[in-house]
Amino acid sequence: MPKEKVFEGKIEFLQILDEQGNLDDSLEPKLKNSELDHYYKTMVFCRIADDKALALQRQGRVGTFAPTAGQEAAQIASASLLRKTDWLVPSFREAIAAIVRGTPLHKIYQYISGVEEASRLPEGCKDLPVSIPVGSQMLHAVGLGYAEKLKGTDNLALTYFGDGATSEGEFHEAANLAGVYQTPTIFFCQNNQWAISVPRSRQTHSKTIAQKAFAYGMAGVQVDGNDILAVHTATADAIERARNGQGPTLIEAVTYRQKMHTTADDPTKYRDPKVHDEWMKKDPISRFKIYLKYKGIWSEEYEKQVWADAQAKVEEEVKIFEALKAPPIEDMFKYVYAEMPEYLIEEMEELKQAMAEKELEQ
């Protein structure tokens, strides 16, 4: 007697604009020229801001941080589609998404200089602070989405994470809960090929990360994460499902981390330079530039102006950041616990005394 087939699934790979600039116009989203212009200017600004952050770190003016170069298309297209009433739940490589949502660049520089106060966002902002523990933020996104569902709103929660986070237990717990309760949650995996020095091939034996959606009863799609048009379309579809009560979606954006994992890392120790060079040919900004030329938006003069304006804005943000007053040294102790334990109070007093003595010596 033949066995009944209990499951059949297929993962679609969505690409609209390939690395040579070839366009599938049957899938092309209907975006206004002003929207395309804004996307490109934001991509350029974020690339320059990332390059500047690396220069500041190498000069000792900020601390360790996670570069974002190469992941502009994935973050800009997805974050731009959220409402202000939606939740954004980041990991530690979402400076781009934060900028899209309105966080000033100088606050990002302040945060990576070690000032935790920079995580404090304006009242009513629905962006959670940076989450350093890998994968932990996904459970928060499910809870937030479930809360919105219980309140009867059509708001949603979008959470970002890397391919390495799918090896963490929190990913499976979050995905299972989202599927069971059909929460309006978008799981946005930026598969940038590396979890520090561990390649994606050692994270999972699955052919795709997107297919993991099937195990939890949610929609799943793999998208070219360097194609801003494809990311826009995939995210728009996921948002529509979430708002219409059709539950969560797992988006796997296949992209590439062009720089190091963090500024404490040296990717030349583990990455094949030939593979790196091939990925660099798929740069999201270069690709989108070809599309803008096709749309009659891009020109040599336009290009020069966009980069010059972005450079000037970044430099102005650096000035604002460096003019900010350093927080009191006590802050690093005061905000660890609701009530400071005795040993922390002792450590704080010892440091203050040592600093006072050093000042007297000078």
N, C-alpha and C positions, 0 to 999 in steps of 0.2 A: 504494500500500500504506500503510495507516494506521500512524503511528508509535506505538510503545508508550509509554504514560505511565510515566515513571520516578519521578515524585514527586508527591505530593499532600499538602498540609499545611493545617491549620486551627488558628488560635490562638483559644483560648477567653478571654473576659473574665469574671473571677470577681468578683461583687459580691453580698454577702448582706444588708448593711445600707446603704441609700442615705443621702444627706445629709439627707433629710426624716425619717429614722428608720424608713422602710418596710422590713419584714423579709421575706426569702424563707425561710420556715420549713422548706422542703424541704431547704435546704442548711445550716441552722443547726447549728453544731458543738455537741456535747454537753459543755458546760463547767459545772462546779459553780459555785454562787453564790460560793463562796470564791475561785475562780479569776477570775471576773469582777470581783469586788471588788478583788483584787490587781492585775489589769490596770489598772483605773481609777485606783487609788491611785498606781500607778507612773507612769501617764501624767501625772497632776497634779504629782507630785513632779518629774518630768523637765521639765515646762513651767516650773515655778517656778525650778528650778535653772538653766535656760537664761536666763530673764529676769534672774536674779541675776547670772549670769556677764556678761551684757551691761552691767549696772549697774556691776559691778566694773571692767570694761574701760574704760568711759567715765570712771571715777574714777581710772584709772591704777594699779589694784591688781592687775590681771592683764594679760597681753598679748593679741595678736591671736588670735582663735579662730573656728571655724566654727559658727554657731548651728544648733540642731536643731529649733526650733519648727515644728510642722506634720508632722513625720515620726515622731511617737511611736508611732502604730499600726503602721507598717511595721517599726520596730526592736524594739518590745517583744514583739509576737506571734511574730516570727521567732526572736529570741534566746532567748526563754523556753522554746522547745521543744528546745533543744540539751541534750545531756548534758554533764556536767563533763568527760567524756573526749573530747568533740568539740572541734574546732578552730574558733575564731572569728578571722577575718582581716579587720580593719577598714581603712577608708581614714582620712579625717580628720574625718568628720562622724558618728561613731558613739559619742558620749558616752553616749547612751541605752542602746545595746546593752551598753556596758561596765558601766553601772550594773546592768543586769539580770543580768549575769554576776558581779556581786559587787564590782566596783571601787568603793571609797568615793568619794563626791563630792569630798571634800577633796583626794584624789589627782589628780582631774581638774582642779580649780582650780590645784593645784600645778604640774601639767604646763603649763597654758596661761599660767602666770606665768613660764615659761622654765626650769623645773627638770627636766632630762631624767631625773634619778633617779626621778621619778614614773612613768616607763615601766616600771620594774622591778616585776614582779608576783610574788606568792608562788610558791614552788617547786611545780611540778605544775600551775599554771594554764596552760591551753591557749589563751589569748588572745594574739595577736601584738601588738606595739606599733603605735601609730598610724603609718600610711604616708602621707607627704605627696606623693611623686611620683605623679601621677594614673595609676592603672591597674596599677602595678607589683605590688601585693599579690595580684592574681588568679593569677599564676603560682605564688606561694608556696602558695596554697590548693590548687592542683592537685597540687603536689608532696607536700604533707601528706596529701592524700586518697589519692594513689597509695601513699605509705608505709604508710598504715593498711591498704590493700588487700593489699599485699605481706606485711604482718605477720599477715593473716588475721583482723583485727578487723572489727567492724561500725561502727566510728567513722567520722565524716565531717568535712568541712571546709566551713564556710559563709563566703563572702566577700562583703562589701558594696562597692558602687561606685555612682557616679552615672551619669546618662545621658551626660555628657561623656566618661567613661572608655571608652565603647564606640567612640569615635573613635580610641582609642589602639591601637597594634599589639599591645600586651600582651594586650588583651582577646581578639583573634583567635587569638593564639598559645596562650593559656590554654584557650580554648574548644575549639580543635582538639585539643590534647593530652588534655584531659578526655574528649572524644568518642572519640578513638582508643583510649585506655587504659581507657575506661569507669570513670573514677575516681568515688568517692563525694563529689562536690563540688557544692555549691549556689551558683550564681551569683545573687546577690540585687542586682538593679539598682534603686536608689531613683531613679526618674525624677521628679525634682522640678522639671522643666521648664526648668531653667537650668544652664549650665556657666559660672559667673561671669556674664558679660553676654551669652553666646551662647545663644539659645533652642534648644530641642530640635529644631525644624524645620530648623535649620542644621547639626545634628549628623549627621543621617541622612535619607535619602529613604524609608526603610522606613516603612510605616504603623505598625508597632509595633517595639519593641526585642525583644520576646519572640520574634518570628518568626526572629530570627537564630539561634535554637537549632537550627532545621532544617538549616542549613548544616553543622553540626558533629555531627549525629546524636544530639541529646539532646532531652529533653522541654522544652517551653516553655509558659509561661502568663503572661497579663497579668492583674493583679489590681488592684482598687481599693485603693491603698496607704493610704487614709484610713479604710478599713473594717477594724477590727481582727479581726473574725470571718473575713473573707475571707482576710486575710493568714495567720491561724492555720491555716485549712484548706489553703491552697496550700502553706505551709511543711511542714505535717504530711504531705501527700502526697509532697512532694519528699524528705523525710527517710525515709519508708517505702521509696521507690524506692532511695535510696542505701544503706540498710541491707540491702536485699534483693539487692544486687548488680546493680541495673538502671541504674547509671550516673548521670551528672550531670543537673541541671535548671537551666534559666534562668528565674528569676522576675522579671518586670518589675512593680514596684509603682508604680503611677501616683499620685504624691503632689505636694506643693507645698512649696517652701522659703518659709516665711512672712517670714523676715527677710533679711538680706544674705548674700552668699556667705561672706564673712568680715567681721570688724569693720573691715577696711580698705576695704570696698566700699560704694558708695552705689547701691542698686537703683532709687531714684527716677529715676536718669539713663536707665534703659533699660526699665523695666517699666511697662506701661499700668496706671494705677490702677484702671480699670474691671475689667480682667481679674483684678487682684489682689483686688479686693473680691468677685468671684464665687468665687474659690478660697477665700477666708476663710469663706464660707458652708458650705464642705465640711470645716470643721475636725474632725479626728478625735475630739477630746475632747467637743465639743458633740454630735456624732452618737452616740457611745457612751453619753453621759448619757441620751439618749432611750431607748436600749435597756435600760439599767439600771432606768429608771423602769417600763418595760413588764414587767421581770422582778421587780418589787417590791423592788428593792434600794435604789434612789435615793429620797431625800426631801430637802426643804430643809435639815433638820437634818443629814442625812448629808453633804450637799454642803459645808455650813459646816465641819463637823468634818474632812473630808478635806483641804480647802484649808488650814485652820488647822494641822493636824498636819504637813502637808507643808512649810508655811512655816517652822514651828518647827524641823523637821529640817534644812532647808536652812541656816537661820541658824546652827544648831549646827555644821554642816559648815564654814561660813565661819570660825567661831571656831577650829576645829581647824586649818584651812588657815593662817590668819594667825598661829597660835602656832608653826607649824613653823619650825625654824631654817633660815636661808638656807644653801645649800651653799657651800663654799669657792669663791672666784673661779677657782681653778685648774681646777675641774671642767670648765669650758667648753672648756678646752684638752686636758685629759687623755683625754677619751673620744671624740676624733675618730678617732685611729689607735691600733692596738695598741701601737705604739712611736712616741712623739712625735718628729717631724722637728725638726731644729735650728732652723728658722725659727719654728716654733710655740713652742719653748722660749724663744727670744729675745723673742717677742711677749708671752708670759706674764710674763716677768721685767720687761719694760718697763711692763706694766699694773700689776703689783704695786708697782713703785717709784712710779709716778704716783699710785696710790691712797694709798700711805704718805705721800707728800709733801702730798697734799691733806688728809689727816687731821691732819698736823702744823700746817698752816695754820689749821685750825679750832680 
